[in-house]
C-alpha cells in the first residue's frame, strides 16, 4: 500500500485480511494512526531495489531461459548495485 491508498475503507480491508498496515497517515487526517517507521523504511528499500533491477533489461525481459543463468545474473546485478 502507498499513501494514495490510505483511505479508511482500504485500511480496514488490509486489517481484515490480516496484513500489517505500515503506510503513514497523511498530514491532514483528523485521526492519524500510529505506524512503524522502521518497517515503512524497509518497505521503501525493497521498492527501490526493484526499481533499480528493472533498469537492467536482461532481468526485466528475462532473456535467459535457464533459471540458473537468470539467478546468476541477478546475483551479479545485486553485487554491482550494492549500496556503497
N, CA, C and O atoms as a Maestro MAE file, in Angstrom:
{
 s_m_m2io_version
 :::
 2.0.0
}

f_m_ct {
 s_m_title
 :::
 protein
 m_atom[336] {
  # First column is atom index #
  i_m_mmod_type
  r_m_x_coord
  r_m_y_coord
  r_m_z_coord
  i_m_residue_number
  s_m_chain_name
  s_m_pdb_residue_name
  s_m_pdb_atom_name
  i_m_atomic_number
  :::
  1 25 0.828 -1.185 0.000 1 A "UNK " " N  " 7
  2 3 0.000 0.000 0.000 1 A "UNK " " CA " 6
  3 2 0.865 1.237 0.000 1 A "UNK " " C  " 6
  4 15 1.996 1.239 0.484 1 A "UNK " " O  " 8
  5 25 0.313 2.257 -0.542 2 A "UNK " " N  " 7
  6 3 1.010 3.524 -0.586 2 A "UNK " " CA " 6
  7 2 0.081 4.597 -0.051 2 A "UNK " " C  " 6
  8 15 -1.088 4.326 0.221 2 A "UNK " " O  " 8
  9 25 0.576 5.788 0.100 3 A "UNK " " N  " 7
  10 3 -0.252 6.861 0.646 3 A "UNK " " CA " 6
  11 2 -1.476 7.151 -0.222 3 A "UNK " " C  " 6
  12 15 -2.478 7.665 0.277 3 A "UNK " " O  " 8
  13 25 -1.407 6.835 -1.479 4 A "UNK " " N  " 7
  14 3 -2.559 7.061 -2.351 4 A "UNK " " CA " 6
  15 2 -3.722 6.151 -1.963 4 A "UNK " " C  " 6
  16 15 -4.874 6.457 -2.271 4 A "UNK " " O  " 8
  17 25 -3.434 5.043 -1.294 5 A "UNK " " N  " 7
  18 3 -4.467 4.088 -0.910 5 A "UNK " " CA " 6
  19 2 -4.704 4.078 0.595 5 A "UNK " " C  " 6
  20 15 -4.996 3.025 1.162 5 A "UNK " " O  " 8
  21 25 -4.586 5.209 1.242 6 A "UNK " " N  " 7
  22 3 -4.684 5.218 2.691 6 A "UNK " " CA " 6
  23 2 -6.058 5.652 3.189 6 A "UNK " " C  " 6
  24 15 -6.173 6.154 4.307 6 A "UNK " " O  " 8
  25 25 -7.092 5.471 2.390 7 A "UNK " " N  " 7
  26 3 -8.424 5.822 2.868 7 A "UNK " " CA " 6
  27 2 -8.910 4.784 3.882 7 A "UNK " " C  " 6
  28 15 -8.315 3.717 4.028 7 A "UNK " " O  " 8
  29 25 -9.986 5.109 4.572 8 A "UNK " " N  " 7
  30 3 -10.461 4.256 5.668 8 A "UNK " " CA " 6
  31 2 -10.915 2.884 5.190 8 A "UNK " " C  " 6
  32 15 -10.674 1.886 5.868 8 A "UNK " " O  " 8
  33 25 -11.570 2.819 4.030 9 A "UNK " " N  " 7
  34 3 -12.054 1.529 3.526 9 A "UNK " " CA " 6
  35 2 -10.899 0.591 3.189 9 A "UNK " " C  " 6
  36 15 -10.930 -0.585 3.551 9 A "UNK " " O  " 8
  37 25 -9.900 1.092 2.512 10 A "UNK " " N  " 7
  38 3 -8.747 0.265 2.138 10 A "UNK " " CA " 6
  39 2 -7.974 -0.165 3.379 10 A "UNK " " C  " 6
  40 15 -7.521 -1.305 3.479 10 A "UNK " " O  " 8
  41 25 -7.832 0.752 4.311 11 A "UNK " " N  " 7
  42 3 -7.120 0.420 5.545 11 A "UNK " " CA " 6
  43 2 -7.851 -0.671 6.312 11 A "UNK " " C  " 6
  44 15 -7.217 -1.579 6.850 11 A "UNK " " O  " 8
  45 25 -9.173 -0.596 6.370 12 A "UNK " " N  " 7
  46 3 -9.953 -1.624 7.067 12 A "UNK " " CA " 6
  47 2 -9.856 -2.969 6.347 12 A "UNK " " C  " 6
  48 15 -9.783 -4.013 6.994 12 A "UNK " " O  " 8
  49 25 -9.854 -2.949 5.018 13 A "UNK " " N  " 7
  50 3 -9.702 -4.180 4.244 13 A "UNK " " CA " 6
  51 2 -8.361 -4.840 4.542 13 A "UNK " " C  " 6
  52 15 -8.285 -6.058 4.710 13 A "UNK " " O  " 8
  53 25 -7.308 -4.037 4.607 14 A "UNK " " N  " 7
  54 3 -5.974 -4.564 4.914 14 A "UNK " " CA " 6
  55 2 -5.966 -5.214 6.295 14 A "UNK " " C  " 6
  56 15 -5.417 -6.302 6.471 14 A "UNK " " O  " 8
  57 25 -6.569 -4.554 7.260 15 A "UNK " " N  " 7
  58 3 -6.614 -5.113 8.616 15 A "UNK " " CA " 6
  59 2 -7.468 -6.373 8.668 15 A "UNK " " C  " 6
  60 15 -7.122 -7.321 9.373 15 A "UNK " " O  " 8
  61 25 -8.586 -6.401 7.928 16 A "UNK " " N  " 7
  62 3 -9.450 -7.586 7.901 16 A "UNK " " CA " 6
  63 2 -8.745 -8.786 7.287 16 A "UNK " " C  " 6
  64 15 -8.979 -9.921 7.702 16 A "UNK " " O  " 8
  65 25 -7.881 -8.546 6.299 17 A "UNK " " N  " 7
  66 3 -7.160 -9.637 5.658 17 A "UNK " " CA " 6
  67 2 -5.963 -10.118 6.481 17 A "UNK " " C  " 6
  68 15 -5.327 -11.112 6.130 17 A "UNK " " O  " 8
  69 25 -5.660 -9.421 7.563 18 A "UNK " " N  " 7
  70 3 -4.589 -9.857 8.452 18 A "UNK " " CA " 6
  71 2 -3.225 -9.305 8.126 18 A "UNK " " C  " 6
  72 15 -2.218 -9.774 8.657 18 A "UNK " " O  " 8
  73 25 -3.177 -8.310 7.254 19 A "UNK " " N  " 7
  74 3 -1.896 -7.687 6.927 19 A "UNK " " CA " 6
  75 2 -1.585 -6.577 7.919 19 A "UNK " " C  " 6
  76 15 -2.462 -6.101 8.641 19 A "UNK " " O  " 8
  77 25 -0.325 -6.178 7.941 20 A "UNK " " N  " 7
  78 3 0.097 -5.081 8.802 20 A "UNK " " CA " 6
  79 2 0.070 -3.801 7.978 20 A "UNK " " C  " 6
  80 15 0.633 -3.745 6.884 20 A "UNK " " O  " 8
  81 25 -0.572 -2.798 8.497 21 A "UNK " " N  " 7
  82 3 -0.691 -1.519 7.797 21 A "UNK " " CA " 6
  83 2 0.505 -0.663 8.182 21 A "UNK " " C  " 6
  84 15 0.611 -0.248 9.336 21 A "UNK " " O  " 8
  85 25 1.408 -0.389 7.247 22 A "UNK " " N  " 7
  86 3 2.621 0.349 7.587 22 A "UNK " " CA " 6
  87 2 2.715 1.692 6.891 22 A "UNK " " C  " 6
  88 15 3.734 2.374 7.003 22 A "UNK " " O  " 8
  89 25 1.679 2.081 6.180 23 A "UNK " " N  " 7
  90 3 1.707 3.366 5.486 23 A "UNK " " CA " 6
  91 2 1.364 4.468 6.481 23 A "UNK " " C  " 6
  92 15 0.381 4.355 7.214 23 A "UNK " " O  " 8
  93 25 2.166 5.534 6.514 24 A "UNK " " N  " 7
  94 3 1.848 6.621 7.441 24 A "UNK " " CA " 6
  95 2 0.624 7.399 6.973 24 A "UNK " " C  " 6
  96 15 0.336 7.456 5.777 24 A "UNK " " O  " 8
  97 25 -0.089 7.993 7.912 25 A "UNK " " N  " 7
  98 3 -1.252 8.780 7.525 25 A "UNK " " CA " 6
  99 2 -0.830 10.105 6.897 25 A "UNK " " C  " 6
  100 15 0.265 10.608 7.150 25 A "UNK " " O  " 8
  101 25 -1.703 10.651 6.088 26 A "UNK " " N  " 7
  102 3 -1.411 11.971 5.528 26 A "UNK " " CA " 6
  103 2 -1.465 13.001 6.643 26 A "UNK " " C  " 6
  104 15 -2.098 12.778 7.674 26 A "UNK " " O  " 8
  105 25 -0.810 14.110 6.437 27 A "UNK " " N  " 7
  106 3 -0.685 15.098 7.499 27 A "UNK " " CA " 6
  107 2 -1.999 15.793 7.827 27 A "UNK " " C  " 6
  108 15 -2.132 16.356 8.914 27 A "UNK " " O  " 8
  109 25 -2.970 15.772 6.925 28 A "UNK " " N  " 7
  110 3 -4.219 16.480 7.168 28 A "UNK " " CA " 6
  111 2 -5.327 15.576 7.718 28 A "UNK " " C  " 6
  112 15 -6.486 15.990 7.743 28 A "UNK " " O  " 8
  113 25 -5.007 14.360 8.158 29 A "UNK " " N  " 7
  114 3 -6.021 13.450 8.721 29 A "UNK " " CA " 6
  115 2 -6.440 13.920 10.108 29 A "UNK " " C  " 6
  116 15 -5.619 14.394 10.893 29 A "UNK " " O  " 8
  117 25 -7.716 13.784 10.390 30 A "UNK " " N  " 7
  118 3 -8.232 14.192 11.700 30 A "UNK " " CA " 6
  119 2 -7.868 13.188 12.784 30 A "UNK " " C  " 6
  120 15 -7.601 13.569 13.924 30 A "UNK " " O  " 8
  121 25 -7.856 11.907 12.429 31 A "UNK " " N  " 7
  122 3 -7.499 10.879 13.401 31 A "UNK " " CA " 6
  123 2 -6.352 10.028 12.860 31 A "UNK " " C  " 6
  124 15 -6.577 8.923 12.367 31 A "UNK " " O  " 8
  125 25 -5.113 10.544 12.952 32 A "UNK " " N  " 7
  126 3 -3.967 9.773 12.435 32 A "UNK " " CA " 6
  127 2 -3.715 8.540 13.289 32 A "UNK " " C  " 6
  128 15 -4.030 8.514 14.478 32 A "UNK " " O  " 8
  129 25 -3.142 7.523 12.663 33 A "UNK " " N  " 7
  130 3 -2.844 6.290 13.376 33 A "UNK " " CA " 6
  131 2 -1.341 6.174 13.588 33 A "UNK " " C  " 6
  132 15 -0.549 6.881 12.965 33 A "UNK " " O  " 8
  133 25 -0.981 5.286 14.461 34 A "UNK " " N  " 7
  134 3 0.433 5.034 14.751 34 A "UNK " " CA " 6
  135 2 0.937 4.023 13.738 34 A "UNK " " C  " 6
  136 15 0.251 3.045 13.441 34 A "UNK " " O  " 8
  137 25 2.115 4.248 13.211 35 A "UNK " " N  " 7
  138 3 2.696 3.322 12.249 35 A "UNK " " CA " 6
  139 2 4.151 3.072 12.609 35 A "UNK " " C  " 6
  140 15 4.777 3.865 13.312 35 A "UNK " " O  " 8
  141 25 4.674 1.965 12.120 36 A "UNK " " N  " 7
  142 3 6.050 1.578 12.392 36 A "UNK " " CA " 6
  143 2 6.942 2.199 11.328 36 A "UNK " " C  " 6
  144 15 6.955 1.748 10.183 36 A "UNK " " O  " 8
  145 25 7.683 3.226 11.702 37 A "UNK " " N  " 7
  146 3 8.510 3.961 10.744 37 A "UNK " " CA " 6
  147 2 9.608 3.067 10.168 37 A "UNK " " C  " 6
  148 15 9.902 3.142 8.975 37 A "UNK " " O  " 8
  149 25 10.210 2.230 10.994 38 A "UNK " " N  " 7
  150 3 11.294 1.368 10.513 38 A "UNK " " CA " 6
  151 2 10.778 0.375 9.472 38 A "UNK " " C  " 6
  152 15 11.447 0.126 8.469 38 A "UNK " " O  " 8
  153 25 9.615 -0.183 9.700 39 A "UNK " " N  " 7
  154 3 9.021 -1.117 8.748 39 A "UNK " " CA " 6
  155 2 8.677 -0.407 7.430 39 A "UNK " " C  " 6
  156 15 8.851 -0.970 6.349 39 A "UNK " " O  " 8
  157 25 8.196 0.815 7.533 40 A "UNK " " N  " 7
  158 3 7.888 1.604 6.348 40 A "UNK " " CA " 6
  159 2 9.161 1.877 5.540 40 A "UNK " " C  " 6
  160 15 9.147 1.828 4.310 40 A "UNK " " O  " 8
  161 25 10.255 2.162 6.242 41 A "UNK " " N  " 7
  162 3 11.529 2.421 5.567 41 A "UNK " " CA " 6
  163 2 12.046 1.165 4.873 41 A "UNK " " C  " 6
  164 15 12.561 1.254 3.758 41 A "UNK " " O  " 8
  165 25 11.921 0.004 5.499 42 A "UNK " " N  " 7
  166 3 12.340 -1.266 4.881 42 A "UNK " " CA " 6
  167 2 11.536 -1.548 3.620 42 A "UNK " " C  " 6
  168 15 12.087 -1.997 2.614 42 A "UNK " " O  " 8
  169 25 10.244 -1.287 3.672 43 A "UNK " " N  " 7
  170 3 9.386 -1.472 2.508 43 A "UNK " " CA " 6
  171 2 9.847 -0.578 1.363 43 A "UNK " " C  " 6
  172 15 9.867 -0.998 0.206 43 A "UNK " " O  " 8
  173 25 10.215 0.649 1.693 44 A "UNK " " N  " 7
  174 3 10.693 1.577 0.682 44 A "UNK " " CA " 6
  175 2 12.012 1.102 0.080 44 A "UNK " " C  " 6
  176 15 12.230 1.260 -1.122 44 A "UNK " " O  " 8
  177 25 12.885 0.528 0.886 45 A "UNK " " N  " 7
  178 3 14.147 -0.013 0.370 45 A "UNK " " CA " 6
  179 2 13.902 -1.126 -0.644 45 A "UNK " " C  " 6
  180 15 14.575 -1.190 -1.672 45 A "UNK " " O  " 8
  181 25 12.943 -1.998 -0.358 46 A "UNK " " N  " 7
  182 3 12.616 -3.099 -1.275 46 A "UNK " " CA " 6
  183 2 12.060 -2.535 -2.583 46 A "UNK " " C  " 6
  184 15 12.422 -3.006 -3.661 46 A "UNK " " O  " 8
  185 25 11.191 -1.541 -2.499 47 A "UNK " " N  " 7
  186 3 10.642 -0.933 -3.711 47 A "UNK " " CA " 6
  187 2 11.745 -0.297 -4.555 47 A "UNK " " C  " 6
  188 15 11.738 -0.414 -5.781 47 A "UNK " " O  " 8
  189 25 12.692 0.375 -3.898 48 A "UNK " " N  " 7
  190 3 13.802 0.985 -4.648 48 A "UNK " " CA " 6
  191 2 14.701 -0.068 -5.274 48 A "UNK " " C  " 6
  192 15 15.239 0.150 -6.360 48 A "UNK " " O  " 8
  193 25 14.877 -1.216 -4.603 49 A "UNK " " N  " 7
  194 3 15.668 -2.306 -5.172 49 A "UNK " " CA " 6
  195 2 15.031 -2.812 -6.467 49 A "UNK " " C  " 6
  196 15 15.725 -3.001 -7.466 49 A "UNK " " O  " 8
  197 25 13.723 -3.031 -6.456 50 A "UNK " " N  " 7
  198 3 13.049 -3.496 -7.668 50 A "UNK " " CA " 6
  199 2 13.113 -2.453 -8.777 50 A "UNK " " C  " 6
  200 15 13.199 -2.805 -9.953 50 A "UNK " " O  " 8
  201 25 13.072 -1.183 -8.416 51 A "UNK " " N  " 7
  202 3 13.199 -0.138 -9.430 51 A "UNK " " CA " 6
  203 2 14.581 -0.190 -10.083 51 A "UNK " " C  " 6
  204 15 14.704 -0.041 -11.299 51 A "UNK " " O  " 8
  205 25 15.615 -0.401 -9.274 52 A "UNK " " N  " 7
  206 3 16.965 -0.498 -9.840 52 A "UNK " " CA " 6
  207 2 17.126 -1.752 -10.686 52 A "UNK " " C  " 6
  208 15 17.800 -1.718 -11.715 52 A "UNK " " O  " 8
  209 25 16.514 -2.864 -10.267 53 A "UNK " " N  " 7
  210 3 16.608 -4.098 -11.041 53 A "UNK " " CA " 6
  211 2 15.924 -3.961 -12.395 53 A "UNK " " C  " 6
  212 15 16.379 -4.541 -13.381 53 A "UNK " " O  " 8
  213 25 14.844 -3.205 -12.450 54 A "UNK " " N  " 7
  214 3 14.148 -3.013 -13.718 54 A "UNK " " CA " 6
  215 2 14.986 -2.230 -14.716 54 A "UNK " " C  " 6
  216 15 14.698 -2.245 -15.913 54 A "UNK " " O  " 8
  217 25 16.018 -1.548 -14.238 55 A "UNK " " N  " 7
  218 3 16.912 -0.821 -15.127 55 A "UNK " " CA " 6
  219 2 17.781 -1.744 -15.973 55 A "UNK " " C  " 6
  220 15 18.344 -1.318 -16.981 55 A "UNK " " O  " 8
  221 25 17.889 -2.985 -15.575 56 A "UNK " " N  " 7
  222 3 18.660 -3.963 -16.333 56 A "UNK " " CA " 6
  223 2 17.696 -4.718 -17.236 56 A "UNK " " C  " 6
  224 15 16.907 -5.540 -16.771 56 A "UNK " " O  " 8
  225 25 17.766 -4.437 -18.501 57 A "UNK " " N  " 7
  226 3 16.822 -5.002 -19.459 57 A "UNK " " CA " 6
  227 2 16.873 -6.526 -19.471 57 A "UNK " " C  " 6
  228 15 15.862 -7.188 -19.709 57 A "UNK " " O  " 8
  229 25 18.031 -7.065 -19.220 58 A "UNK " " N  " 7
  230 3 18.201 -8.512 -19.248 58 A "UNK " " CA " 6
  231 2 17.359 -9.184 -18.162 58 A "UNK " " C  " 6
  232 15 16.840 -10.281 -18.366 58 A "UNK " " O  " 8
  233 25 17.225 -8.526 -17.013 59 A "UNK " " N  " 7
  234 3 16.394 -9.069 -15.941 59 A "UNK " " CA " 6
  235 2 14.932 -8.781 -16.223 59 A "UNK " " C  " 6
  236 15 14.077 -9.654 -16.072 59 A "UNK " " O  " 8
  237 25 14.653 -7.568 -16.629 60 A "UNK " " N  " 7
  238 3 13.267 -7.158 -16.860 60 A "UNK " " CA " 6
  239 2 12.614 -7.993 -17.949 60 A "UNK " " C  " 6
  240 15 11.443 -8.353 -17.831 60 A "UNK " " O  " 8
  241 25 13.361 -8.310 -19.018 61 A "UNK " " N  " 7
  242 3 12.800 -9.066 -20.139 61 A "UNK " " CA " 6
  243 2 12.987 -10.570 -19.996 61 A "UNK " " C  " 6
  244 15 12.408 -11.346 -20.756 61 A "UNK " " O  " 8
  245 25 13.788 -10.979 -19.028 62 A "UNK " " N  " 7
  246 3 14.065 -12.394 -18.780 62 A "UNK " " CA " 6
  247 2 14.575 -13.078 -20.053 62 A "UNK " " C  " 6
  248 15 13.941 -13.993 -20.578 62 A "UNK " " O  " 8
  249 25 15.742 -12.611 -20.542 63 A "UNK " " N  " 7
  250 3 16.329 -13.169 -21.754 63 A "UNK " " CA " 6
  251 2 16.790 -14.608 -21.552 63 A "UNK " " C  " 6
  252 15 16.660 -15.433 -22.456 63 A "UNK " " O  " 8
  253 25 17.329 -14.917 -20.368 64 A "UNK " " N  " 7
  254 3 17.851 -16.260 -20.127 64 A "UNK " " CA " 6
  255 2 16.708 -17.257 -19.979 64 A "UNK " " C  " 6
  256 15 15.693 -16.973 -19.343 64 A "UNK " " O  " 8
  257 25 16.891 -18.406 -20.568 65 A "UNK " " N  " 7
  258 3 15.872 -19.447 -20.478 65 A "UNK " " CA " 6
  259 2 16.087 -20.346 -19.263 65 A "UNK " " C  " 6
  260 15 15.130 -20.887 -18.708 65 A "UNK " " O  " 8
  261 25 17.331 -20.501 -18.858 66 A "UNK " " N  " 7
  262 3 17.641 -21.364 -17.716 66 A "UNK " " CA " 6
  263 2 17.586 -20.566 -16.416 66 A "UNK " " C  " 6
  264 15 18.104 -19.452 -16.339 66 A "UNK " " O  " 8
  265 25 16.961 -21.142 -15.408 67 A "UNK " " N  " 7
  266 3 16.841 -20.473 -14.121 67 A "UNK " " CA " 6
  267 2 18.197 -20.198 -13.487 67 A "UNK " " C  " 6
  268 15 18.384 -19.177 -12.824 67 A "UNK " " O  " 8
  269 25 19.136 -21.105 -13.690 68 A "UNK " " N  " 7
  270 3 20.457 -20.963 -13.076 68 A "UNK " " CA " 6
  271 2 21.164 -19.730 -13.631 68 A "UNK " " C  " 6
  272 15 21.775 -18.979 -12.871 68 A "UNK " " O  " 8
  273 25 21.091 -19.515 -14.914 69 A "UNK " " N  " 7
  274 3 21.760 -18.366 -15.524 69 A "UNK " " CA " 6
  275 2 21.055 -17.071 -15.126 69 A "UNK " " C  " 6
  276 15 21.710 -16.063 -14.862 69 A "UNK " " O  " 8
  277 25 19.727 -17.097 -15.082 70 A "UNK " " N  " 7
  278 3 18.978 -15.913 -14.655 70 A "UNK " " CA " 6
  279 2 19.331 -15.549 -13.224 70 A "UNK " " C  " 6
  280 15 19.563 -14.379 -12.921 70 A "UNK " " O  " 8
  281 25 19.374 -16.545 -12.337 71 A "UNK " " N  " 7
  282 3 19.721 -16.302 -10.945 71 A "UNK " " CA " 6
  283 2 21.164 -15.803 -10.823 71 A "UNK " " C  " 6
  284 15 21.450 -14.931 -10.002 71 A "UNK " " O  " 8
  285 25 22.061 -16.345 -11.625 72 A "UNK " " N  " 7
  286 3 23.449 -15.889 -11.611 72 A "UNK " " CA " 6
  287 2 23.567 -14.432 -12.010 72 A "UNK " " C  " 6
  288 15 24.310 -13.679 -11.381 72 A "UNK " " O  " 8
  289 25 22.851 -14.022 -13.041 73 A "UNK " " N  " 7
  290 3 22.889 -12.619 -13.455 73 A "UNK " " CA " 6
  291 2 22.228 -11.733 -12.406 73 A "UNK " " C  " 6
  292 15 22.663 -10.605 -12.179 73 A "UNK " " O  " 8
  293 25 21.188 -12.237 -11.774 74 A "UNK " " N  " 7
  294 3 20.524 -11.478 -10.721 74 A "UNK " " CA " 6
  295 2 21.474 -11.241 -9.548 74 A "UNK " " C  " 6
  296 15 21.531 -10.136 -9.007 74 A "UNK " " O  " 8
  297 25 22.204 -12.255 -9.161 75 A "UNK " " N  " 7
  298 3 23.194 -12.104 -8.088 75 A "UNK " " CA " 6
  299 2 24.288 -11.129 -8.506 75 A "UNK " " C  " 6
  300 15 24.726 -10.308 -7.700 75 A "UNK " " O  " 8
  301 25 24.728 -11.209 -9.743 76 A "UNK " " N  " 7
  302 3 25.744 -10.287 -10.254 76 A "UNK " " CA " 6
  303 2 25.258 -8.844 -10.162 76 A "UNK " " C  " 6
  304 15 25.997 -7.962 -9.723 76 A "UNK " " O  " 8
  305 25 24.026 -8.607 -10.571 77 A "UNK " " N  " 7
  306 3 23.478 -7.239 -10.528 77 A "UNK " " CA " 6
  307 2 23.353 -6.759 -9.087 77 A "UNK " " C  " 6
  308 15 23.627 -5.594 -8.797 77 A "UNK " " O  " 8
  309 25 22.943 -7.639 -8.186 78 A "UNK " " N  " 7
  310 3 22.833 -7.238 -6.784 78 A "UNK " " CA " 6
  311 2 24.195 -6.889 -6.204 78 A "UNK " " C  " 6
  312 15 24.293 -5.997 -5.360 78 A "UNK " " O  " 8
  313 25 25.243 -7.569 -6.637 79 A "UNK " " N  " 7
  314 3 26.598 -7.239 -6.175 79 A "UNK " " CA " 6
  315 2 27.021 -5.897 -6.746 79 A "UNK " " C  " 6
  316 15 27.575 -5.061 -6.032 79 A "UNK " " O  " 8
  317 25 26.763 -5.689 -8.029 80 A "UNK " " N  " 7
  318 3 27.148 -4.420 -8.679 80 A "UNK " " CA " 6
  319 2 26.381 -3.255 -8.083 80 A "UNK " " C  " 6
  320 15 26.947 -2.185 -7.862 80 A "UNK " " O  " 8
  321 25 25.082 -3.457 -7.818 81 A "UNK " " N  " 7
  322 3 24.222 -2.379 -7.320 81 A "UNK " " CA " 6
  323 2 24.224 -2.262 -5.801 81 A "UNK " " C  " 6
  324 15 23.435 -1.496 -5.248 81 A "UNK " " O  " 8
  325 25 25.074 -2.989 -5.126 82 A "UNK " " N  " 7
  326 3 25.088 -2.936 -3.651 82 A "UNK " " CA " 6
  327 2 25.373 -1.515 -3.190 82 A "UNK " " C  " 6
  328 15 26.193 -0.812 -3.781 82 A "UNK " " O  " 8
  329 25 24.689 -1.101 -2.130 83 A "UNK " " N  " 7
  330 3 24.940 0.253 -1.609 83 A "UNK " " CA " 6
  331 2 26.382 0.386 -1.156 83 A "UNK " " C  " 6
  332 15 26.951 -0.517 -0.543 83 A "UNK " " O  " 8
  333 25 26.931 1.488 -1.462 84 A "UNK " " N  " 7
  334 3 28.344 1.722 -1.139 84 A "UNK " " CA " 6
  335 2 28.490 2.495 0.124 84 A "UNK " " C  " 6
  336 15 29.610 2.782 0.546 84 A "UNK " " O  " 8
  :::
 }
 m_bond[335] {
  # First column is bond index #
  i_m_from
  i_m_to
  i_m_order
  :::
  1 1 2 1
  2 2 3 1
  3 3 4 2
  4 3 5 1
  5 5 6 1
  6 6 7 1
  7 7 8 2
  8 7 9 1
  9 9 10 1
  10 10 11 1
  11 11 12 2
  12 11 13 1
  13 13 14 1
  14 14 15 1
  15 15 16 2
  16 15 17 1
  17 17 18 1
  18 18 19 1
  19 19 20 2
  20 19 21 1
  21 21 22 1
  22 22 23 1
  23 23 24 2
  24 23 25 1
  25 25 26 1
  26 26 27 1
  27 27 28 2
  28 27 29 1
  29 29 30 1
  30 30 31 1
  31 31 32 2
  32 31 33 1
  33 33 34 1
  34 34 35 1
  35 35 36 2
  36 35 37 1
  37 37 38 1
  38 38 39 1
  39 39 40 2
  40 39 41 1
  41 41 42 1
  42 42 43 1
  43 43 44 2
  44 43 45 1
  45 45 46 1
  46 46 47 1
  47 47 48 2
  48 47 49 1
  49 49 50 1
  50 50 51 1
  51 51 52 2
  52 51 53 1
  53 53 54 1
  54 54 55 1
  55 55 56 2
  56 55 57 1
  57 57 58 1
  58 58 59 1
  59 59 60 2
  60 59 61 1
  61 61 62 1
  62 62 63 1
  63 63 64 2
  64 63 65 1
  65 65 66 1
  66 66 67 1
  67 67 68 2
  68 67 69 1
  69 69 70 1
  70 70 71 1
  71 71 72 2
  72 71 73 1
  73 73 74 1
  74 74 75 1
  75 75 76 2
  76 75 77 1
  77 77 78 1
  78 78 79 1
  79 79 80 2
  80 79 81 1
  81 81 82 1
  82 82 83 1
  83 83 84 2
  84 83 85 1
  85 85 86 1
  86 86 87 1
  87 87 88 2
  88 87 89 1
  89 89 90 1
  90 90 91 1
  91 91 92 2
  92 91 93 1
  93 93 94 1
  94 94 95 1
  95 95 96 2
  96 95 97 1
  97 97 98 1
  98 98 99 1
  99 99 100 2
  100 99 101 1
  101 101 102 1
  102 102 103 1
  103 103 104 2
  104 103 105 1
  105 105 106 1
  106 106 107 1
  107 107 108 2
  108 107 109 1
  109 109 110 1
  110 110 111 1
  111 111 112 2
  112 111 113 1
  113 113 114 1
  114 114 115 1
  115 115 116 2
  116 115 117 1
  117 117 118 1
  118 118 119 1
  119 119 120 2
  120 119 121 1
  121 121 122 1
  122 122 123 1
  123 123 124 2
  124 123 125 1
  125 125 126 1
  126 126 127 1
  127 127 128 2
  128 127 129 1
  129 129 130 1
  130 130 131 1
  131 131 132 2
  132 131 133 1
  133 133 134 1
  134 134 135 1
  135 135 136 2
  136 135 137 1
  137 137 138 1
  138 138 139 1
  139 139 140 2
  140 139 141 1
  141 141 142 1
  142 142 143 1
  143 143 144 2
  144 143 145 1
  145 145 146 1
  146 146 147 1
  147 147 148 2
  148 147 149 1
  149 149 150 1
  150 150 151 1
  151 151 152 2
  152 151 153 1
  153 153 154 1
  154 154 155 1
  155 155 156 2
  156 155 157 1
  157 157 158 1
  158 158 159 1
  159 159 160 2
  160 159 161 1
  161 161 162 1
  162 162 163 1
  163 163 164 2
  164 163 165 1
  165 165 166 1
  166 166 167 1
  167 167 168 2
  168 167 169 1
  169 169 170 1
  170 170 171 1
  171 171 172 2
  172 171 173 1
  173 173 174 1
  174 174 175 1
  175 175 176 2
  176 175 177 1
  177 177 178 1
  178 178 179 1
  179 179 180 2
  180 179 181 1
  181 181 182 1
  182 182 183 1
  183 183 184 2
  184 183 185 1
  185 185 186 1
  186 186 187 1
  187 187 188 2
  188 187 189 1
  189 189 190 1
  190 190 191 1
  191 191 192 2
  192 191 193 1
  193 193 194 1
  194 194 195 1
  195 195 196 2
  196 195 197 1
  197 197 198 1
  198 198 199 1
  199 199 200 2
  200 199 201 1
  201 201 202 1
  202 202 203 1
  203 203 204 2
  204 203 205 1
  205 205 206 1
  206 206 207 1
  207 207 208 2
  208 207 209 1
  209 209 210 1
  210 210 211 1
  211 211 212 2
  212 211 213 1
  213 213 214 1
  214 214 215 1
  215 215 216 2
  216 215 217 1
  217 217 218 1
  218 218 219 1
  219 219 220 2
  220 219 221 1
  221 221 222 1
  222 222 223 1
  223 223 224 2
  224 223 225 1
  225 225 226 1
  226 226 227 1
  227 227 228 2
  228 227 229 1
  229 229 230 1
  230 230 231 1
  231 231 232 2
  232 231 233 1
  233 233 234 1
  234 234 235 1
  235 235 236 2
  236 235 237 1
  237 237 238 1
  238 238 239 1
  239 239 240 2
  240 239 241 1
  241 241 242 1
  242 242 243 1
  243 243 244 2
  244 243 245 1
  245 245 246 1
  246 246 247 1
  247 247 248 2
  248 247 249 1
  249 249 250 1
  250 250 251 1
  251 251 252 2
  252 251 253 1
  253 253 254 1
  254 254 255 1
  255 255 256 2
  256 255 257 1
  257 257 258 1
  258 258 259 1
  259 259 260 2
  260 259 261 1
  261 261 262 1
  262 262 263 1
  263 263 264 2
  264 263 265 1
  265 265 266 1
  266 266 267 1
  267 267 268 2
  268 267 269 1
  269 269 270 1
  270 270 271 1
  271 271 272 2
  272 271 273 1
  273 273 274 1
  274 274 275 1
  275 275 276 2
  276 275 277 1
  277 277 278 1
  278 278 279 1
  279 279 280 2
  280 279 281 1
  281 281 282 1
  282 282 283 1
  283 283 284 2
  284 283 285 1
  285 285 286 1
  286 286 287 1
  287 287 288 2
  288 287 289 1
  289 289 290 1
  290 290 291 1
  291 291 292 2
  292 291 293 1
  293 293 294 1
  294 294 295 1
  295 295 296 2
  296 295 297 1
  297 297 298 1
  298 298 299 1
  299 299 300 2
  300 299 301 1
  301 301 302 1
  302 302 303 1
  303 303 304 2
  304 303 305 1
  305 305 306 1
  306 306 307 1
  307 307 308 2
  308 307 309 1
  309 309 310 1
  310 310 311 1
  311 311 312 2
  312 311 313 1
  313 313 314 1
  314 314 315 1
  315 315 316 2
  316 315 317 1
  317 317 318 1
  318 318 319 1
  319 319 320 2
  320 319 321 1
  321 321 322 1
  322 322 323 1
  323 323 324 2
  324 323 325 1
  325 325 326 1
  326 326 327 1
  327 327 328 2
  328 327 329 1
  329 329 330 1
  330 330 331 1
  331 331 332 2
  332 331 333 1
  333 333 334 1
  334 334 335 1
  335 335 336 2
  :::
 }
}
